Amino acid sequence: MVLCEPGMSSSVFQQLRRRGFVPLPVRDSPDDALVNNFSSAVGRRSRTWLRLHLWGLSQFDRIVYLDIDCLPIASLEPLFQLPRSVRFAVVQDMQKQGSLDTSVMSLVPDLELAAAMIAHYQETRRSDKFD
């Protein structure tokens, strides 16, 4: 499954499907536009917006998420086999001591939590305190 930004062209969707992926469009970001420059502040917010939608995928028991630039070198099966009581797991950021790295996550979807996080994100954006 691939989380897709709004406005992605139909040809990209077709290419993803041909390669065996399931494109999953998410609704528009509260930011003016999602941009491809992911090193910018707006780009970081765009990635956050896309990730928040993972918790809303309640048709799944557990989701293991990897950023597109992650290359697994071992089985991801242990991330799927975490006990249901482990609702969210990430790895420690190896470059920033004491920080978490959300490029690899294992989570249990929760519609109520998804709605709360999205509402909080939108409210924070309105007050312009996010970054």
Salt bridges, closest charged atoms under 4 A:
ASP31 OD1 - ARG45 NE 3.20
ASP31 OD1 - ARG125 NE 2.76
ASP67 OD1 - ARG51 NH2 2.81
ASP110 OD2 - ARG87 NH2 3.69
GLU123 OE1 - ARG126 NH2 3.21
ASP128 OD1 - ARG125 NH1 3.63
ASP131 OD1 - ARG45 NH1 2.79
